Amino acid sequence: MTHDDLMQKCIDKCLKCYQTCLGAAMGHCLETGGKHVAPDHFRLMMACAEICRTSAHFMLMKSEHHRHVCRECAEICLECAKDCEKIGGMQICVDACKHCAESCLKMAA
């Protein structure tokens, strides 16, 4: 797999995670309430969605800074996956975050 192929795969995973986290926060979490809308959890989901979108953007621009952004994205995605797993009922987010983090770590290397 070429570097461009790896980057495209990472862009796809970042955009999927962005879509998943934002969709789950605005749909599932807001509708479920309780611990799903606790400020720390909700902010983390929004941060995760935004850093995923930003990482994809940096890669699409072919910015050399994508490595730094991808490293941060992986860190936030892993934190979000852990938090969503702890809250429960959010496996789709957990999976999207873990896949994105794994891909971003490769791009950060």
N, C-alpha and C positions, 0 to 999 in steps of 0.2 A: 504494500500500500504506500503510495507516494505521500509526501508532506501535504500536498494540496488535497488529497483524498481524506487524510486524517483531519485536516482543518475543516473540510466540508462536513464530515461526520460530526465534529465538535459543534459547528454552527447549528446543525440540525438538532443535536441534543440540547444545546443551550436554548434554542427557540422552543423546543418541546417543553423544557422545564419552566421557561417563562410562562408559556401558555397554561401549563398544569398548575403552577403555584398561584398565578393570578386568578385563574378560573376557580380553583378550590377555595381561595381566600374570599373571593367575592360571592361565591355560591355556597358551597358546603359550610365554610366556617361562619359566615354571617347568618346563615339560616339555622345552623345548629346552636350557635351561641355558647354560653358557658366558657369553659377553658379554651375553646376554639377561637374566641375573640379576646382572650386575655392580651393586654397590650404588648407584652414581650413576644408572645407567639405571633400575633398578627403583624407586628413590625418586622419580625424575622422573615415571615413569608413574603412581605412586600420587598424587603431588602434582597431576598433570594431572587424573586422575579426580576427586579431591576438589574441586578448584577449579571444575571443570565442574558438579559436583553443587551446590556452594555458589552458583554464579552463577545456575543455574536456580532455586534456592530463593529467592534475593533478588528475582529478577524475579517469581516467583509471589506473593511477599509484597507486590509493588508498592513495594518499598523504594527510595527515591531513591538509596540507597547502591549500588544495582546497577551504576551507571556505573563506580565505582571497582573493584568486584569483577570486572566484565566486562573492564576494561582489564587487570587482572592475569591474568585467565583467558586472554585473547588472547596475552599475553606467554609464559605457561607452555605453552600449546598449541603455539605456534610453536617453542619450544625442544624440546618433546617430539617434534613432527613431524620436526624436523631430526635429533634423536638416533635416532629409530626408522628414519629413512631411511638414516642412516649404518650402523646395525647390519644392516639388510637383512631381507627376508622379512616386513616388517610394514607393507605398503602400506595395509591397512585402517585402521591407526592413523594413519598419515601423513595419509590423506584425511580421516578424522574430525576430527583435530586442526586441519587447515588450514581446513576448513569452519566449525568452531566458532570459530576465531580470527577469521576474516573477519566472521562474524555478530556476535561480541562487540565487535569494533572499531566496528561501526556503532552498537551500543547504548551504547558508552562515549562516543561523540561528543556 
